[in-house]
Amino acid sequence: MNITNQYYSENALDFFSSTVNVDVQKLYEQFLPHVPKRGKILDAGCGSGRDSKSFLDLGYKVTSLDANESLAKLAEEYLGQKVVVATFDSFEAAPRTFDAIWACASLLHVPINKLPMTFNHLAQVLKSGGVFYCSFKYGDIEQVRNGRLFSDLNEAKLANILISSPLCISQTWVTSDARPGRESEKWLNAILTKK
């Protein structure tokens, strides 16, 4: 078990409680207009299941994925549906299964040198023309903070990571953290589309 997965095993309930009610409606407003009505969304790194639940409530078909078994169990109870326990790279689905991928504050735990491979692997299950939302802490370093690995990205680093990928950046924007007391933390948000 890697350091990040161990952190989530030891802190699953606290993490669930601190994230399940965070309002990220503004992010949905950027993402959902690109997703067909009742389309299939992969919530890659679903954490508490907050976003999966919002998408399900809006009528989308959602597959929820998380690498941490403890978090996945909590998300399953919250969602009332199965959560796939797998890493991004071990997750398997038929090619071009999903209309959209939602990776909110999840890919940031992948080491920077593995991100190109991870984006390529996930892109295989995305339909041509499909949309891929992702977010990272804003910066350009990889480091362990509070017991977890973080790969911080800025616009240039993200563009570089996607050079050999079928994914194109269609939009990036920077936001403040939506959790109370953490407004000074900045996030890079991106909407990617598959060629």
CYANA upper distance limits for C-alpha pairs under 8 A (distance plus 0.5 A):
  1 MET  CA      5 ASN  CA      6.65
  1 MET  CA      6 GLN  CA      6.73
  2 ASN  CA      6 GLN  CA      6.68
  3 ILE  CA      7 TYR  CA      6.72
  3 ILE  CA    147 GLY  CA      7.11
  3 ILE  CA    148 ARG  CA      6.60
  3 ILE  CA    149 LEU  CA      7.82
  4 THR  CA      8 TYR  CA      6.96
  4 THR  CA    109 HIS  CA      7.76
  4 THR  CA    147 GLY  CA      7.04
  4 THR  CA    148 ARG  CA      4.88
  4 THR  CA    149 LEU  CA      6.48
  5 ASN  CA      9 SER  CA      6.72
  5 ASN  CA     67 ALA  CA      7.78
  5 ASN  CA     68 ASN  CA      6.41
  6 GLN  CA     10 GLU  CA      6.72
  7 TYR  CA     11 ASN  CA      6.52
  7 TYR  CA    147 GLY  CA      6.56
  7 TYR  CA    148 ARG  CA      7.05
  8 TYR  CA     12 ALA  CA      5.52
  8 TYR  CA     15 PHE  CA      8.00
  8 TYR  CA     68 ASN  CA      7.17
  8 TYR  CA     70 SER  CA      7.96
  8 TYR  CA     71 LEU  CA      7.57
  9 SER  CA     68 ASN  CA      7.22
  9 SER  CA     69 GLU  CA      7.92
  9 SER  CA     70 SER  CA      6.09
  9 SER  CA     71 LEU  CA      7.73
 11 ASN  CA     15 PHE  CA      6.51
 12 ALA  CA     16 PHE  CA      6.49
 12 ALA  CA     70 SER  CA      6.59
 12 ALA  CA     71 LEU  CA      5.89
 13 LEU  CA     17 SER  CA      6.59
 13 LEU  CA     71 LEU  CA      8.12
 13 LEU  CA     74 LEU  CA      8.24
 14 ASP  CA     18 SER  CA      6.60
 15 PHE  CA     19 THR  CA      6.67
 15 PHE  CA     48 SER  CA      8.07
 16 PHE  CA     20 VAL  CA      6.18
 16 PHE  CA     47 GLY  CA      7.63
 16 PHE  CA     48 SER  CA      5.35
 16 PHE  CA     71 LEU  CA      7.76
 16 PHE  CA     74 LEU  CA      7.98
 17 SER  CA     21 ASN  CA      8.16
 17 SER  CA     48 SER  CA      8.45
 18 SER  CA     22 VAL  CA      8.11
 19 THR  CA     48 SER  CA      7.20
 19 THR  CA     50 ARG  CA      8.08
 19 THR  CA    179 ARG  CA      8.36
 20 VAL  CA     48 SER  CA      6.03
 20 VAL  CA     49 GLY  CA      7.59
 20 VAL  CA     50 ARG  CA      5.55
 21 ASN  CA     50 ARG  CA      7.56
 22 VAL  CA    178 ALA  CA      7.15
 22 VAL  CA    179 ARG  CA      6.80
 23 ASP  CA    178 ALA  CA      7.33
 24 VAL  CA     28 TYR  CA      7.21
 24 VAL  CA    178 ALA  CA      7.53
 25 GLN  CA     29 GLU  CA      6.78
 26 LYS  CA     30 GLN  CA      7.23
 27 LEU  CA     31 PHE  CA      6.91
 28 TYR  CA     32 LEU  CA      6.10
 29 GLU  CA     33 PRO  CA      7.42
 31 PHE  CA     35 VAL  CA      7.72
 31 PHE  CA    131 VAL  CA      8.38
 31 PHE  CA    133 TYR  CA      7.22
 31 PHE  CA    191 ILE  CA      7.69
 34 HIS  CA    131 VAL  CA      7.03
 35 VAL  CA     39 GLY  CA      6.76
 35 VAL  CA     99 ASP  CA      6.94
 35 VAL  CA    100 ALA  CA      6.84
 35 VAL  CA    130 GLY  CA      8.24
 35 VAL  CA    131 VAL  CA      7.63
 36 PRO  CA     99 ASP  CA      7.71
 37 LYS  CA     59 GLY  CA      8.13
 37 LYS  CA     60 TYR  CA      7.43
 38 ARG  CA     59 GLY  CA      5.83
 38 ARG  CA     60 TYR  CA      4.65
 38 ARG  CA     61 LYS  CA      6.68
 39 GLY  CA     60 TYR  CA      5.86
 39 GLY  CA     61 LYS  CA      6.53
 39 GLY  CA     98 PHE  CA      8.19
 39 GLY  CA     99 ASP  CA      6.42
 39 GLY  CA    100 ALA  CA      8.25
 40 LYS  CA     60 TYR  CA      6.65
 40 LYS  CA     61 LYS  CA      5.19
 40 LYS  CA     62 VAL  CA      6.31
 40 LYS  CA     63 THR  CA      8.18
 40 LYS  CA     97 THR  CA      8.12
 40 LYS  CA     98 PHE  CA      5.56
 40 LYS  CA     99 ASP  CA      5.76
 40 LYS  CA    100 ALA  CA      7.02
 41 ILE  CA     60 TYR  CA      7.49
 41 ILE  CA     61 LYS  CA      6.68
 41 ILE  CA     62 VAL  CA      5.38
 41 ILE  CA     63 THR  CA      6.85
 41 ILE  CA     98 PHE  CA      6.26
 41 ILE  CA     99 ASP  CA      6.58
 41 ILE  CA    100 ALA  CA      5.32
 41 ILE  CA    101 ILE  CA      6.04
 41 ILE  CA    102 TRP  CA      7.48
 42 LEU  CA     62 VAL  CA      6.40
 42 LEU  CA     63 THR  CA      5.41
 42 LEU  CA     64 SER  CA      6.59
 42 LEU  CA     65 LEU  CA      7.89
 42 LEU  CA     98 PHE  CA      7.03
 42 LEU  CA    100 ALA  CA      6.90
 42 LEU  CA    101 ILE  CA      5.23
 42 LEU  CA    102 TRP  CA      6.60
 43 ASP  CA     51 ASP  CA      8.06
 43 ASP  CA     52 SER  CA      6.81
 43 ASP  CA     62 VAL  CA      7.39
 43 ASP  CA     63 THR  CA      6.60
 43 ASP  CA     64 SER  CA      5.31
 43 ASP  CA     65 LEU  CA      6.53
 43 ASP  CA    101 ILE  CA      6.59
 43 ASP  CA    102 TRP  CA      5.36
 43 ASP  CA    103 ALA  CA      6.66
 44 ALA  CA     64 SER  CA      6.97
 44 ALA  CA     65 LEU  CA      5.62
 44 ALA  CA     66 ASP  CA      7.10
 44 ALA  CA     88 PHE  CA      7.65
 44 ALA  CA    101 ILE  CA      7.30
 44 ALA  CA    102 TRP  CA      6.44
 44 ALA  CA    103 ALA  CA      5.44
 44 ALA  CA    104 CYS  CA      8.28
 44 ALA  CA    106 SER  CA      7.69
 45 GLY  CA     64 SER  CA      7.95
 45 GLY  CA     65 LEU  CA      5.92
 45 GLY  CA     66 ASP  CA      4.97
 45 GLY  CA     67 ALA  CA      7.48
 45 GLY  CA     88 PHE  CA      8.40
 45 GLY  CA    103 ALA  CA      6.68
 45 GLY  CA    104 CYS  CA      7.88
 45 GLY  CA    105 ALA  CA      8.43
 45 GLY  CA    106 SER  CA      5.66
 45 GLY  CA    107 LEU  CA      8.04
 46 CYS  CA     50 ARG  CA      8.01
 46 CYS  CA     51 ASP  CA      7.64
 46 CYS  CA     52 SER  CA      7.41
 46 CYS  CA     64 SER  CA      6.31
 46 CYS  CA     65 LEU  CA      6.22
 46 CYS  CA     66 ASP  CA      6.10
 46 CYS  CA     72 ALA  CA      8.47
 46 CYS  CA     75 ALA  CA      8.31
 46 CYS  CA    103 ALA  CA      8.14
 46 CYS  CA    104 CYS  CA      8.33
 46 CYS  CA    106 SER  CA      8.26
 47 GLY  CA     66 ASP  CA      6.91
 47 GLY  CA     71 LEU  CA      6.51
 47 GLY  CA     72 ALA  CA      7.47
 47 GLY  CA     75 ALA  CA      7.40
 48 SER  CA     71 LEU  CA      6.94
 48 SER  CA     72 ALA  CA      8.04
 48 SER  CA     74 LEU  CA      7.23
 48 SER  CA     75 ALA  CA      5.46
 48 SER  CA     78 TYR  CA      8.38
 49 GLY  CA     53 LYS  CA      6.58
 49 GLY  CA     64 SER  CA      7.98
 49 GLY  CA     75 ALA  CA      5.25
 49 GLY  CA     76 GLU  CA      8.08
 49 GLY  CA     78 TYR  CA      7.44
 49 GLY  CA     79 LEU  CA      7.11
 50 ARG  CA     54 SER  CA      6.96
 50 ARG  CA     75 ALA  CA      8.49
 51 ASP  CA     55 PHE  CA      6.72
 52 SER  CA     56 LEU  CA      6.56
 52 SER  CA     62 VAL  CA      6.84
 52 SER  CA     63 THR  CA      8.35
 52 SER  CA     64 SER  CA      7.06
 52 SER  CA     79 LEU  CA      8.09
 53 LYS  CA     57 ASP  CA      6.53
 53 LYS  CA     79 LEU  CA      6.48
 54 SER  CA     58 LEU  CA      6.90
 55 PHE  CA     59 GLY  CA      7.07
 55 PHE  CA     60 TYR  CA      5.98
 55 PHE  CA     61 LYS  CA      8.19
 55 PHE  CA     62 VAL  CA      7.54
 56 LEU  CA     60 TYR  CA      5.61
 56 LEU  CA     61 LYS  CA      6.81
 56 LEU  CA     62 VAL  CA      6.85
 63 THR  CA     83 VAL  CA      7.70
 63 THR  CA     84 VAL  CA      8.16
 64 SER  CA     82 LYS  CA      8.01
 64 SER  CA     83 VAL  CA      5.51
 64 SER  CA     84 VAL  CA      6.62
 65 LEU  CA     72 ALA  CA      8.21
 65 LEU  CA     83 VAL  CA      6.09
 65 LEU  CA     84 VAL  CA      5.18
 65 LEU  CA     85 VAL  CA      6.48
 65 LEU  CA     86 ALA  CA      7.14
 66 ASP  CA     71 LEU  CA      7.97
 66 ASP  CA     72 ALA  CA      6.49
 66 ASP  CA     83 VAL  CA      7.60
 66 ASP  CA     84 VAL  CA      6.89
 66 ASP  CA     85 VAL  CA      5.76
 66 ASP  CA     86 ALA  CA      6.46
 66 ASP  CA     87 THR  CA      7.22
 67 ALA  CA     72 ALA  CA      8.22
 67 ALA  CA     85 VAL  CA      5.76
 67 ALA  CA     86 ALA  CA      5.18
 67 ALA  CA     87 THR  CA      5.21
 67 ALA  CA     88 PHE  CA      8.08
 68 ASN  CA     72 ALA  CA      6.57
 68 ASN  CA     85 VAL  CA      7.13
 68 ASN  CA     86 ALA  CA      8.26
 69 GLU  CA     73 LYS  CA      6.70
 69 GLU  CA     85 VAL  CA      6.64
 70 SER  CA     74 LEU  CA      7.08
 71 LEU  CA     75 ALA  CA      6.62
 72 ALA  CA     76 GLU  CA      6.50
 72 ALA  CA     83 VAL  CA      6.25
 72 ALA  CA     84 VAL  CA      7.97
 72 ALA  CA     85 VAL  CA      7.15
 73 LYS  CA     77 GLU  CA      6.86
 73 LYS  CA     83 VAL  CA      7.99
 74 LEU  CA     78 TYR  CA      6.81
 75 ALA  CA     79 LEU  CA      6.44
 75 ALA  CA     83 VAL  CA      7.59
 76 GLU  CA     80 GLY  CA      6.06
 76 GLU  CA     81 GLN  CA      5.95
 76 GLU  CA     82 LYS  CA      6.00
 76 GLU  CA     83 VAL  CA      6.21
 77 GLU  CA     81 GLN  CA      7.93
 86 ALA  CA     90 SER  CA      6.39
 86 ALA  CA     91 PHE  CA      6.00
 87 THR  CA     91 PHE  CA      6.50
 88 PHE  CA    118 THR  CA      7.04
 88 PHE  CA    121 HIS  CA      8.31
 88 PHE  CA    122 LEU  CA      7.56
 89 ASP  CA    118 THR  CA      6.38
 89 ASP  CA    121 HIS  CA      6.87
 89 ASP  CA    122 LEU  CA      8.07
 93 ALA  CA     97 THR  CA      7.37
 93 ALA  CA    125 VAL  CA      6.72
 94 ALA  CA    125 VAL  CA      6.73
 95 PRO  CA    124 GLN  CA      5.91
 95 PRO  CA    125 VAL  CA      4.89
 95 PRO  CA    126 LEU  CA      7.44
 95 PRO  CA    127 LYS  CA      8.16
 96 ARG  CA    124 GLN  CA      6.77
 96 ARG  CA    125 VAL  CA      4.91
 96 ARG  CA    126 LEU  CA      5.02
 96 ARG  CA    127 LYS  CA      4.54
 96 ARG  CA    128 SER  CA      7.59
 97 THR  CA    125 VAL  CA      5.77
 97 THR  CA    126 LEU  CA      6.46
 97 THR  CA    127 LYS  CA      6.81
 98 PHE  CA    125 VAL  CA      6.58
 98 PHE  CA    126 LEU  CA      5.34
 98 PHE  CA    127 LYS  CA      6.30
 98 PHE  CA    130 GLY  CA      8.00
 99 ASP  CA    126 LEU  CA      6.61
 99 ASP  CA    127 LYS  CA      6.12
 99 ASP  CA    130 GLY  CA      5.56
 99 ASP  CA    131 VAL  CA      7.30
100 ALA  CA    126 LEU  CA      6.96
100 ALA  CA    127 LYS  CA      8.25
100 ALA  CA    130 GLY  CA      5.93
100 ALA  CA    131 VAL  CA      5.29
100 ALA  CA    132 PHE  CA      6.15
100 ALA  CA    133 TYR  CA      8.49
101 ILE  CA    126 LEU  CA      7.68
101 ILE  CA    131 VAL  CA      6.94
101 ILE  CA    132 PHE  CA      5.14
101 ILE  CA    133 TYR  CA      6.75
102 TRP  CA    132 PHE  CA      6.51
102 TRP  CA    133 TYR  CA      5.48
102 TRP  CA    134 CYS  CA      6.90
103 ALA  CA    107 LEU  CA      6.99
103 ALA  CA    132 PHE  CA      8.09
103 ALA  CA    133 TYR  CA      6.36
103 ALA  CA    134 CYS  CA      5.16
103 ALA  CA    135 SER  CA      7.36
104 CYS  CA    133 TYR  CA      7.61
104 CYS  CA    134 CYS  CA      5.84
104 CYS  CA    135 SER  CA      5.84
104 CYS  CA    136 PHE  CA      8.50
105 ALA  CA    134 CYS  CA      7.49
105 ALA  CA    135 SER  CA      5.66
105 ALA  CA    136 PHE  CA      6.28
105 ALA  CA    137 LYS  CA      8.29
106 SER  CA    134 CYS  CA      8.37
106 SER  CA    135 SER  CA      8.01
106 SER  CA    136 PHE  CA      8.34
107 LEU  CA    115 LEU  CA      8.29
107 LEU  CA    134 CYS  CA      7.78
107 LEU  CA    135 SER  CA      7.99
107 LEU  CA    136 PHE  CA      7.76
108 LEU  CA    135 SER  CA      7.86
108 LEU  CA    136 PHE  CA      5.77
108 LEU  CA    137 LYS  CA      7.69
108 LEU  CA    149 LEU  CA      8.45
108 LEU  CA    150 PHE  CA      5.95
108 LEU  CA    151 SER  CA      5.51
108 LEU  CA    152 ASP  CA      7.12
109 HIS  CA    148 ARG  CA      7.86
109 HIS  CA    149 LEU  CA      5.91
109 HIS  CA    150 PHE  CA      5.49
109 HIS  CA    151 SER  CA      6.63
110 VAL  CA    114 LYS  CA      7.02
110 VAL  CA    115 LEU  CA      6.64
110 VAL  CA    149 LEU  CA      8.06
110 VAL  CA    150 PHE  CA      7.85
110 VAL  CA    151 SER  CA      7.16
111 PRO  CA    115 LEU  CA      6.91
111 PRO  CA    142 GLU  CA      7.74
111 PRO  CA    149 LEU  CA      7.97
111 PRO  CA    150 PHE  CA      8.01
111 PRO  CA    151 SER  CA      6.59
112 ILE  CA    116 PRO  CA      8.44
112 ILE  CA    142 GLU  CA      7.41
112 ILE  CA    151 SER  CA      6.31
114 LYS  CA    118 THR  CA      6.75
115 LEU  CA    119 PHE  CA      6.54
115 LEU  CA    161 ILE  CA      7.31
116 PRO  CA    120 ASN  CA      6.74
116 PRO  CA    161 ILE  CA      5.81
116 PRO  CA    162 LEU  CA      6.74
116 PRO  CA    164 SER  CA      8.02
116 PRO  CA    165 SER  CA      7.72
117 MET  CA    121 HIS  CA      6.59
118 THR  CA    122 LEU  CA      6.72
119 PHE  CA    123 ALA  CA      6.47
119 PHE  CA    162 LEU  CA      8.06
119 PHE  CA    165 SER  CA      7.65
120 ASN  CA    124 GLN  CA      7.06
120 ASN  CA    165 SER  CA      6.22
120 ASN  CA    166 PRO  CA      7.72
121 HIS  CA    125 VAL  CA      8.17
122 LEU  CA    126 LEU  CA      7.50
123 ALA  CA    166 PRO  CA      7.58
123 ALA  CA    167 LEU  CA      7.67
123 ALA  CA    194 LYS  CA      7.67
126 LEU  CA    130 GLY  CA      6.40
126 LEU  CA    131 VAL  CA      8.33
126 LEU  CA    194 LYS  CA      7.83
127 LYS  CA    194 LYS  CA      7.78
128 SER  CA    194 LYS  CA      5.88
128 SER  CA    195 LYS  CA      6.33
129 GLY  CA    193 THR  CA      6.42
129 GLY  CA    194 LYS  CA      5.50
129 GLY  CA    195 LYS  CA      6.41
130 GLY  CA    193 THR  CA      6.13
130 GLY  CA    194 LYS  CA      5.97
131 VAL  CA    191 ILE  CA      7.25
131 VAL  CA    192 LEU  CA      6.21
131 VAL  CA    193 THR  CA      5.10
131 VAL  CA    194 LYS  CA      7.09
132 PHE  CA    191 ILE  CA      6.23
132 PHE  CA    192 LEU  CA      5.39
132 PHE  CA    193 THR  CA      6.54
132 PHE  CA    194 LYS  CA      8.31
133 TYR  CA    189 ASN  CA      7.92
133 TYR  CA    190 ALA  CA      6.21
133 TYR  CA    191 ILE  CA      5.18
133 TYR  CA    192 LEU  CA      6.75
134 CYS  CA    189 ASN  CA      6.48
134 CYS  CA    190 ALA  CA      5.99
134 CYS  CA    191 ILE  CA      7.31
135 SER  CA    187 TRP  CA      7.06
135 SER  CA    188 LEU  CA      5.96
135 SER  CA    189 ASN  CA      4.92
135 SER  CA    190 ALA  CA      6.79
136 PHE  CA    151 SER  CA      7.90
136 PHE  CA    152 ASP  CA      6.34
136 PHE  CA    153 LEU  CA      6.51
136 PHE  CA    187 TRP  CA      6.14
136 PHE  CA    188 LEU  CA      5.74
136 PHE  CA    189 ASN  CA      7.21
137 LYS  CA    150 PHE  CA      8.39
137 LYS  CA    151 SER  CA      8.08
137 LYS  CA    152 ASP  CA      5.45
137 LYS  CA    153 LEU  CA      6.97
137 LYS  CA    185 GLU  CA      8.14
137 LYS  CA    186 LYS  CA      6.65
137 LYS  CA    187 TRP  CA      5.01
137 LYS  CA    188 LEU  CA      6.55
138 TYR  CA    152 ASP  CA      6.02
138 TYR  CA    153 LEU  CA      5.87
138 TYR  CA    154 ASN  CA      6.07
138 TYR  CA    174 VAL  CA      8.26
138 TYR  CA    186 LYS  CA      5.96
138 TYR  CA    187 TRP  CA      5.27
138 TYR  CA    188 LEU  CA      5.65
139 GLY  CA    152 ASP  CA      5.28
139 GLY  CA    153 LEU  CA      5.37
139 GLY  CA    154 ASN  CA      5.77
140 ASP  CA    151 SER  CA      8.03
140 ASP  CA    152 ASP  CA      5.62
140 ASP  CA    153 LEU  CA      5.33
140 ASP  CA    154 ASN  CA      6.48
140 ASP  CA    157 LYS  CA      7.47
141 ILE  CA    151 SER  CA      6.66
141 ILE  CA    152 ASP  CA      5.85
141 ILE  CA    153 LEU  CA      7.70
142 GLU  CA    149 LEU  CA      7.74
142 GLU  CA    150 PHE  CA      6.12
142 GLU  CA    151 SER  CA      4.86
142 GLU  CA    152 ASP  CA      6.52
143 GLN  CA    149 LEU  CA      6.23
143 GLN  CA    150 PHE  CA      6.01
143 GLN  CA    151 SER  CA      7.22
144 VAL  CA    148 ARG  CA      5.74
144 VAL  CA    149 LEU  CA      4.78
144 VAL  CA    150 PHE  CA      6.51
145 ARG  CA    149 LEU  CA      6.89
145 ARG  CA    150 PHE  CA      7.44
153 LEU  CA    157 LYS  CA      6.18
153 LEU  CA    158 LEU  CA      6.62
153 LEU  CA    188 LEU  CA      7.53
154 ASN  CA    158 LEU  CA      6.73
154 ASN  CA    188 LEU  CA      6.97
155 GLU  CA    159 ALA  CA      6.73
155 GLU  CA    172 THR  CA      7.79
155 GLU  CA    188 LEU  CA      8.00
156 ALA  CA    160 ASN  CA      6.70
157 LYS  CA    161 ILE  CA      6.72
158 LEU  CA    162 LEU  CA      6.86
159 ALA  CA    163 ILE  CA      6.90
159 ALA  CA    169 ILE  CA      7.83
162 LEU  CA    166 PRO  CA      8.32
162 LEU  CA    167 LEU  CA      7.08
162 LEU  CA    168 CYS  CA      7.82
166 PRO  CA    194 LYS  CA      6.09
166 PRO  CA    195 LYS  CA      6.02
167 LEU  CA    192 LEU  CA      6.40
167 LEU  CA    193 THR  CA      5.91
167 LEU  CA    194 LYS  CA      5.00
167 LEU  CA    195 LYS  CA      6.69
168 CYS  CA    192 LEU  CA      5.79
168 CYS  CA    193 THR  CA      5.82
168 CYS  CA    194 LYS  CA      6.84
168 CYS  CA    195 LYS  CA      7.55
169 ILE  CA    190 ALA  CA      7.46
169 ILE  CA    191 ILE  CA      6.69
169 ILE  CA    192 LEU  CA      4.97
169 ILE  CA    193 THR  CA      7.06
170 SER  CA    190 ALA  CA      8.14
170 SER  CA    191 ILE  CA      6.21
170 SER  CA    192 LEU  CA      5.90
170 SER  CA    193 THR  CA      7.04
171 GLN  CA    190 ALA  CA      6.13
171 GLN  CA    191 ILE  CA      5.65
171 GLN  CA    192 LEU  CA      7.53
172 THR  CA    188 LEU  CA      7.47
172 THR  CA    189 ASN  CA      5.98
172 THR  CA    190 ALA  CA      4.81
172 THR  CA    191 ILE  CA      6.91
173 TRP  CA    188 LEU  CA      6.53
173 TRP  CA    189 ASN  CA      5.81
173 TRP  CA    190 ALA  CA      7.09
174 VAL  CA    186 LYS  CA      7.11
174 VAL  CA    187 TRP  CA      5.93
174 VAL  CA    188 LEU  CA      5.27
174 VAL  CA    189 ASN  CA      6.49
175 THR  CA    186 LYS  CA      6.18
175 THR  CA    187 TRP  CA      5.72
175 THR  CA    188 LEU  CA      7.27
175 THR  CA    189 ASN  CA      7.89
176 SER  CA    182 ARG  CA      8.37
176 SER  CA    183 GLU  CA      5.67
176 SER  CA    184 SER  CA      6.78
176 SER  CA    185 GLU  CA      6.19
176 SER  CA    186 LYS  CA      5.16
176 SER  CA    187 TRP  CA      6.63
177 ASP  CA    182 ARG  CA      6.18
177 ASP  CA    183 GLU  CA      5.35
177 ASP  CA    184 SER  CA      7.46
177 ASP  CA    185 GLU  CA      5.91
177 ASP  CA    186 LYS  CA      6.55
177 ASP  CA    187 TRP  CA      7.25
178 ALA  CA    182 ARG  CA      7.70
178 ALA  CA    183 GLU  CA      6.97
179 ARG  CA    183 GLU  CA      7.39
